[in-house]
Amino acid sequence: LTVLDIAAFFPNYDNRRYPIQPVGQLTREVYTDPLINFNPQLQSVAQLPTFNVMESSAIRNPHLFDILNNLTIFTDWFSVGRNFYWGGHRVISSLIGGGNITSPIYGREANQEPPRSFTFNGPVFRTLSNPTLRLLQQPWPAPPFNLRGVEGVEFSTPTNSFTYRGRGTVDSLTELPPEDN
């Protein structure tokens, strides 16, 4: 309950104006739009999973604070228009003072490009992502559809930056609170 009290008391804390070194185990997970993996084998939109199904498969149960150590990204592509995008990923994290925890693969373990593995020696505090939205026309009689995904992203740590396929312009520092207040 103390955690909720602190979060409620300081909901608009500005980390740019008042930077502090984090020492506690207070954390939150930020959930954005899910990665879309289009399956051309589907015969209709009715076969697509509901948002609740996607959400429950992506959101973890309550857990102890963990530290992101490694991220492996798998690149997939959609053949119409030859669009490459972030198709899936695997996360390796650890509890404070504990061993590694390897997550299952989220999305698809695609191999259109060699998997990119990033080992972070510190917290990731910023991302610059390049989301994509493309109207794609499939062969007749299939209707056109929007392909949504992430073409590239740059991850920033206090000592380094890591780039998957290209740096984008969508900045997590301005997309996430407190700027949206």
trRosetta pair geometry for C-beta under 8 A, 3 or more apart (Angstrom, degrees):
i j d omega theta_ij theta_ji phi_ij phi_ji
1 4 5.6 -54 -156 38 45 110
1 5 6.3 49 147 -23 72 103
2 5 5.4 -53 -150 34 36 115
2 6 6.4 35 154 -19 68 102
3 6 5.9 -55 -151 34 30 109
3 7 6.4 26 154 -14 65 109
3 26 5.7 165 -133 -119 102 98
4 7 5.7 -55 -143 41 33 110
4 8 6.0 31 157 -18 67 109
5 8 5.8 -59 -145 39 27 109
5 9 6.1 24 157 -20 64 111
6 9 5.8 -59 -144 37 28 109
6 10 6.3 -21 171 25 66 107
6 26 6.9 -81 86 -110 143 153
7 10 7.0 -79 -136 59 22 75
7 11 6.6 56 164 -88 62 71
7 26 7.8 177 -61 -168 97 129
8 11 6.5 -5 -145 -52 27 103
10 13 4.5 32 162 -50 108 111
11 177 7.9 -53 169 167 77 144
11 178 7.8 133 138 -111 59 103
12 177 7.9 -103 -115 178 52 107
12 178 5.0 101 -156 -144 58 130
12 181 5.4 46 -119 -91 109 162
13 18 7.0 -87 -170 63 86 122
13 178 6.4 -167 67 -49 41 142
14 17 4.1 36 104 23 121 110
14 18 6.1 97 77 19 75 89
14 178 5.5 -100 -88 60 66 144
15 18 6.9 -78 -125 70 28 66
15 19 5.9 60 176 -102 69 61
15 20 7.6 -100 -135 25 81 74
15 178 7.9 149 1 10 77 112
16 19 7.0 2 -139 -59 18 91
16 173 7.8 79 -60 -171 118 120
22 26 7.9 -124 -154 53 112 88
22 123 7.8 46 43 -27 133 163
25 64 7.5 -29 174 -173 135 80
25 65 4.1 -148 -168 4 94 150
25 96 6.8 -100 -99 -8 118 143
26 65 7.8 24 34 -82 6 134
27 65 4.7 138 -8 -115 136 97
29 59 7.8 147 100 -140 140 80
29 60 7.3 122 -31 38 172 104
30 176 6.2 -40 -126 -118 156 127
31 55 7.8 59 177 -137 151 89
31 58 7.3 116 -137 117 116 119
31 59 6.4 -23 -90 -91 144 101
33 148 7.5 -57 133 145 139 138
34 51 8.0 179 4 -140 130 74
34 54 5.0 -78 -38 160 172 131
34 55 7.5 -120 -54 -75 127 57
34 58 6.1 -151 -110 -40 110 162
35 86 6.2 -99 -126 100 135 99
35 87 7.6 143 158 -148 136 21
35 88 7.6 175 100 -85 154 43
35 106 7.7 112 34 134 128 102
35 107 5.4 -19 88 -89 140 122
35 149 6.4 46 -155 -131 82 75
35 150 6.8 -67 -111 6 100 103
36 147 7.5 -172 93 -162 127 52
36 148 4.8 74 19 70 138 91
36 149 6.0 -109 53 -73 87 76
37 76 7.1 46 -128 60 93 167
37 87 6.3 80 -109 -156 103 75
37 88 7.5 27 -82 -62 135 89
37 107 5.7 152 -57 -149 132 80
37 108 5.5 131 -136 -16 144 115
38 78 6.1 33 53 -104 128 124
38 145 7.6 137 -123 105 141 140
38 147 6.6 -70 -22 -117 142 87
39 42 5.0 89 90 -22 99 102
42 45 7.9 78 142 -84 130 25
42 47 4.5 -172 -150 81 104 131
42 48 6.7 46 -156 -64 162 70
43 47 6.3 90 45 -14 71 143
44 47 5.6 112 65 -4 69 96
45 48 5.5 -31 -169 3 55 118
49 53 4.1 -114 -178 85 110 132
49 54 5.4 131 106 -51 123 84
50 53 4.8 101 55 4 76 100
50 54 7.2 -143 97 -1 43 86
51 54 5.6 -56 -149 40 36 110
51 55 5.9 37 154 -22 70 109
52 55 5.6 -54 -141 38 29 112
52 56 6.2 24 161 -16 65 108
53 56 6.1 -56 -143 38 26 105
53 57 6.5 19 158 -13 61 110
54 57 6.1 -67 -152 40 28 105
54 58 6.2 10 158 -10 66 117
55 58 6.0 -71 -144 42 27 102
55 59 5.8 6 171 -7 71 116
56 59 6.6 -54 -120 41 26 97
58 106 6.6 77 -119 -144 83 129
60 63 5.9 -34 137 -4 125 129
63 66 6.9 -13 125 -19 121 113
64 95 5.6 31 100 -126 128 114
65 95 7.4 105 84 -139 60 70
65 96 6.6 21 90 -18 105 108
66 93 4.2 67 150 144 121 131
66 94 6.4 162 -160 78 88 22
66 95 5.5 -57 -105 -83 79 54
66 101 6.4 -59 -142 39 145 137
67 93 5.9 160 75 -164 41 86
67 94 5.4 -23 55 61 96 77
67 95 7.7 134 10 -121 85 9
67 96 6.9 96 -23 -73 116 65
67 123 7.6 -92 -146 -88 89 77
68 71 6.8 4 -177 -49 114 101
68 91 6.7 -68 -131 -161 89 109
68 93 5.3 -45 -98 -102 40 97
68 120 5.8 26 112 49 96 140
68 123 7.5 92 44 -132 101 54
68 124 6.2 -34 74 5 144 110
69 92 5.0 -61 71 107 106 90
69 93 5.8 159 6 -114 87 33
69 94 5.7 52 -36 -5 129 100
69 100 6.6 -79 40 -119 155 98
69 119 6.7 -15 160 -147 71 74
69 120 6.5 -160 -159 53 23 83
70 91 7.3 150 85 -161 61 43
70 92 4.0 12 53 49 104 112
70 117 6.4 -2 -173 -174 108 94
70 118 6.7 163 -153 84 58 51
70 119 5.0 -19 -100 -102 90 67
70 120 7.1 -168 -80 13 36 76
71 89 6.1 -11 -172 -171 89 123
71 90 7.6 159 -156 80 44 50
71 91 5.8 -10 -105 -107 72 69
71 92 7.8 -142 -63 26 35 72
71 117 7.4 168 87 -151 43 50
71 118 4.9 -7 58 56 89 101
71 120 7.3 40 0 -20 99 110
71 155 7.7 131 42 -48 145 164
72 89 6.3 157 83 -157 54 66
72 90 4.6 -1 54 53 107 96
72 92 7.9 55 -10 -10 98 99
72 115 5.3 18 -178 167 103 123
72 116 7.0 164 -153 84 55 44
72 117 4.5 -15 -101 -101 86 80
72 118 7.7 -178 -78 19 39 64
73 86 5.8 -58 -165 -135 116 96
73 88 7.7 155 -158 87 50 44
73 89 5.0 -22 -104 -101 60 97
73 115 6.7 163 76 -161 43 73
73 116 4.9 -11 54 60 97 96
73 117 7.9 -173 18 -78 64 36
73 118 7.7 27 -6 -2 102 105
73 164 5.2 24 48 -134 160 145
74 86 7.8 94 70 -165 51 56
74 87 5.1 -70 105 70 90 97
74 88 4.3 -4 52 63 120 89
74 89 6.6 -160 13 -75 80 42
74 90 7.9 63 -24 -10 105 88
74 105 7.4 25 -4 -158 139 120
74 107 6.9 -175 59 99 111 118
74 108 6.6 -127 101 98 135 60
74 109 5.2 -152 -96 -144 167 39
74 110 4.7 134 150 46 108 69
74 111 7.0 -50 -156 -68 102 48
74 115 5.3 -32 -93 -107 68 94
75 84 5.6 2 -178 -171 114 105
75 85 7.3 151 -153 75 70 25
75 86 6.9 -55 -105 -103 59 36
75 87 6.0 91 -176 6 16 105
75 110 6.0 -104 90 95 35 114
75 111 7.9 56 62 -143 74 15
75 112 5.0 -100 110 64 91 96
75 113 4.1 13 55 36 144 104
75 115 7.6 -174 5 -102 79 44
75 116 7.5 62 -32 -4 105 102
75 165 7.2 123 -101 -64 129 131
76 84 7.4 157 86 -151 35 57
76 85 6.1 -29 68 67 81 75
76 86 7.7 20 24 129 86 15
76 87 2.7 94 -8 -77 113 142
76 88 7.1 73 -30 -4 117 85
76 107 7.8 -139 -14 161 133 117
76 108 5.7 54 -71 76 140 123
76 110 3.5 159 -83 -28 82 173
76 112 5.7 113 -136 -1 24 125
77 82 6.2 -3 178 -160 127 54
77 83 6.1 162 -155 81 75 42
77 84 4.7 -35 -93 -94 97 58
77 85 7.1 134 -100 16 44 70
77 87 7.9 -66 -23 -57 39 128
77 110 7.6 162 3 169 62 145
77 112 4.5 135 -6 -131 107 167
78 81 6.7 16 95 58 99 94
78 82 7.7 -162 80 -110 56 12
78 83 4.9 -1 46 54 96 98
78 85 7.4 16 -10 12 96 116
78 136 6.8 -60 123 -101 138 172
78 147 5.6 -126 21 -122 162 147
79 82 6.7 0 -154 -80 35 57
80 83 7.9 -11 83 6 58 101
80 136 4.8 109 108 178 120 121
80 137 6.9 -149 177 75 132 46
80 138 5.6 -89 -76 -100 161 60
80 139 7.8 -142 -97 -24 120 71
81 134 6.5 -176 132 142 164 144
81 136 5.2 -111 -5 -120 136 106
81 147 7.7 -156 60 13 139 150
83 132 7.0 -177 -170 130 125 154
83 134 6.0 -163 -94 39 154 155
83 136 7.4 -104 -5 -80 137 132
83 147 5.9 119 76 113 158 156
83 149 7.6 136 139 42 117 133
83 151 7.9 -84 -176 -97 89 104
84 112 6.3 -163 -121 110 96 139
84 113 6.9 46 -148 -20 136 122
84 151 6.7 86 90 -138 78 80
84 165 7.1 -166 116 -133 124 147
85 132 6.4 -119 -100 41 114 130
85 147 7.5 -161 -28 158 151 111
85 149 3.3 27 -169 127 147 149
85 150 6.1 113 -166 59 88 43
85 151 5.8 -62 -108 -87 69 55
86 89 7.0 -5 -179 -46 107 107
86 107 7.5 -70 139 -135 76 175
86 149 6.1 177 43 175 73 100
86 150 4.2 -5 16 70 124 101
86 151 7.6 -132 -16 -76 83 10
86 153 7.5 10 -57 -3 142 115
86 164 7.2 55 -90 132 109 140
87 107 5.4 157 145 155 51 126
87 108 4.7 -55 156 62 107 98
87 110 4.0 21 83 11 157 134
87 112 7.6 107 -13 13 143 114
87 149 7.9 -8 -77 -147 53 136
88 105 5.4 34 163 171 128 100
88 106 6.0 176 -155 91 78 49
88 107 2.8 -163 -99 91 72 104
88 108 4.4 -159 -36 52 129 36
88 109 5.6 -79 81 -65 149 38
88 110 6.2 138 17 4 107 86
89 105 7.2 172 87 -153 24 67
89 106 5.7 -12 58 57 74 95
89 107 6.3 58 8 29 62 125
90 102 6.9 2 174 -171 110 89
90 103 6.0 179 -160 72 62 86
90 104 7.5 -102 -120 138 86 22
90 105 5.0 -44 -75 -98 94 70
90 106 7.5 162 -83 15 42 72
91 102 7.7 163 90 -153 50 45
91 103 4.3 32 55 17 89 130
91 106 7.9 18 -7 3 100 116
92 100 5.4 -10 -175 -166 103 115
92 101 7.1 156 -158 76 53 47
92 102 5.2 -17 -104 -101 82 71
92 103 7.4 -137 -73 9 37 78
93 100 7.3 138 78 -154 27 63
93 101 5.1 -24 70 60 78 101
93 103 7.4 45 8 -32 100 102
94 98 5.5 -178 -180 82 85 80
94 99 6.3 -124 -132 129 104 20
94 100 5.2 -56 -80 -97 97 45
94 101 6.3 159 -94 6 39 84
95 98 3.4 29 63 30 100 136
95 99 7.8 18 35 42 90 43
95 101 7.1 73 -25 -24 81 123
98 101 7.8 26 115 -35 121 100
103 106 7.1 -13 133 -27 126 99
105 108 7.6 36 142 -157 121 9
105 109 5.1 -21 -172 -61 164 99
107 110 8.0 -57 136 -7 106 100
111 114 7.5 13 -157 -104 79 33
111 115 7.2 -51 -111 -43 73 83
113 116 7.7 6 113 -35 114 95
113 165 8.0 124 57 -85 167 106
116 164 5.3 158 87 -120 154 91
116 165 7.8 -136 -20 -34 157 77
118 155 6.5 101 158 43 162 143
118 162 4.4 96 -137 165 129 158
118 164 7.4 -83 -39 -59 130 100
120 123 7.5 46 152 -128 130 9
120 124 5.8 -69 -130 -51 155 93
120 155 7.1 -81 -91 134 119 137
120 157 5.5 161 -156 -73 96 140
120 162 7.3 -102 -85 -4 82 143
121 157 6.8 117 63 140 59 161
121 159 6.5 -39 84 55 106 132
121 160 7.3 62 43 20 100 126
122 157 4.3 120 77 -178 105 119
122 158 5.0 -92 150 30 155 97
122 159 5.9 117 8 13 147 101
122 160 7.9 135 38 28 117 88
123 157 6.5 150 77 -135 37 84
123 158 7.2 53 52 -17 78 99
124 127 7.0 33 163 -59 117 90
124 155 4.9 -47 -135 -171 123 107
124 156 6.8 111 -155 68 69 45
124 157 5.7 -57 -93 -79 52 78
125 156 6.1 -60 60 96 77 94
125 157 7.0 110 7 -124 85 35
125 158 7.1 62 0 -55 129 71
126 155 7.7 145 85 -161 54 42
126 156 4.1 -3 62 48 99 122
126 171 7.1 -17 -167 -164 105 82
126 172 5.5 178 -150 56 54 107
126 173 5.5 -13 -119 -43 107 102
127 153 5.5 -9 -172 -174 109 113
127 154 6.7 156 -157 78 55 52
127 155 5.6 -18 -103 -101 83 59
127 156 7.2 -159 -76 13 35 82
127 171 7.8 164 86 -148 51 38
127 172 4.5 67 44 -21 81 129
128 153 6.7 157 79 -157 48 60
128 154 4.4 2 51 48 100 103
128 156 7.7 61 -9 -25 94 108
128 167 5.1 18 99 -169 125 87
128 168 5.0 -179 145 63 72 68
128 169 6.7 12 -172 -87 97 13
128 170 6.9 141 -162 65 49 49
128 171 5.7 -10 -105 -96 77 66
128 172 7.6 -108 -65 -2 39 83
129 150 5.8 -53 -170 -142 115 115
129 152 7.3 171 -155 97 53 49
129 153 4.2 -12 -107 -106 75 99
129 154 7.9 -150 -70 26 42 58
129 168 4.4 -15 124 49 22 147
129 170 4.7 -37 64 66 83 108
129 172 7.5 73 -6 -48 103 91
130 150 6.7 108 73 -166 59 68
130 151 4.7 -61 106 63 111 96
130 152 4.3 21 36 56 126 83
130 153 6.6 -147 16 -69 74 54
130 165 7.8 -116 50 98 130 104
130 166 5.8 -6 3 97 156 103
130 167 7.2 111 -40 127 114 24
130 168 3.0 -161 -55 -91 66 109
130 169 7.1 69 -97 11 73 66
130 170 7.2 171 -80 15 27 98
131 148 7.2 -3 -180 -167 103 82
131 149 7.2 175 -154 97 66 30
131 150 5.5 -47 -102 -100 60 66
131 151 7.5 128 -147 9 11 81
131 168 7.1 76 -4 -151 54 156
131 170 6.1 24 1 -5 100 151
132 147 7.0 -11 115 109 106 91
132 148 6.9 171 88 -146 63 39
132 149 5.5 -9 53 63 102 74
132 150 7.1 159 9 -109 85 15
132 151 4.8 77 -35 -33 123 108
133 146 5.8 -11 -167 -171 87 111
133 147 7.3 161 -150 79 36 53
133 148 5.4 1 -102 -101 75 79
134 146 7.0 147 73 -155 36 59
134 147 4.8 -13 59 54 92 101
135 144 5.6 28 178 163 91 128
135 145 7.6 177 -148 93 57 21
135 146 5.9 -36 -93 -96 59 67
135 147 8.0 -176 -84 14 11 77
136 144 6.2 171 85 -156 39 81
136 145 6.1 -21 59 63 89 68
136 146 7.6 133 14 -118 80 18
136 147 5.2 43 -11 -18 127 114
137 144 4.6 -41 -96 -96 61 100
138 142 3.7 -37 92 92 129 127
138 143 7.3 39 37 71 108 25
138 144 6.8 175 8 -100 74 41
138 145 7.1 24 -21 10 112 98
139 142 6.2 60 70 28 55 109
150 153 6.1 -2 171 -39 126 111
151 165 6.1 -126 153 117 65 138
151 166 6.5 -13 122 52 97 118
151 168 7.6 127 65 -80 89 114
152 163 7.0 11 -178 -178 109 86
152 164 5.7 -176 -148 97 64 69
152 165 3.7 -130 -97 89 98 93
152 166 3.3 59 120 57 178 75
152 167 6.6 -57 129 -27 121 13
152 168 5.8 161 86 -46 85 93
153 163 7.5 -173 96 -147 40 54
153 164 5.3 12 51 50 76 106
153 165 7.8 45 16 49 53 91
153 167 7.6 37 -171 -124 19 41
153 168 6.1 -27 -102 6 52 116
154 161 5.6 11 177 176 105 116
154 162 7.0 160 -158 80 58 42
154 163 4.7 -19 -104 -100 82 81
154 164 7.7 -165 -78 24 37 65
154 166 8.0 -70 -47 135 91 31
154 167 4.1 6 -31 -112 128 88
154 168 7.1 -164 7 22 87 67
155 161 6.6 165 83 -158 49 64
155 162 4.6 -9 56 58 102 95
155 163 7.7 -164 20 -75 68 35
155 164 7.7 50 -12 -8 99 98
156 160 8.0 -172 -150 99 49 40
156 161 4.8 -21 -102 -104 67 94
157 160 5.3 11 55 54 107 72
157 161 7.1 -175 22 -83 68 42
157 162 7.7 40 -6 -6 104 100
163 166 6.7 35 177 -97 114 8
163 167 5.7 -60 -124 -58 119 81
170 175 6.3 36 174 -54 89 140
171 174 4.8 54 85 22 108 100
171 175 6.4 167 86 -13 52 94
172 175 5.4 -62 -129 45 35 109
172 176 5.6 15 178 -6 74 115
173 176 7.2 -56 -128 41 15 94
173 179 7.5 85 143 -24 59 138
174 179 5.2 -71 -148 84 53 174
175 179 7.7 38 10 62 9 129
175 180 7.9 15 176 -49 31 116
176 179 7.3 82 78 29 41 100
176 180 7.5 -94 163 -5 18 115
177 180 5.4 -75 -90 40 66 99
177 181 6.6 78 -142 -49 92 86
178 181 5.4 -9 -179 -21 76 120
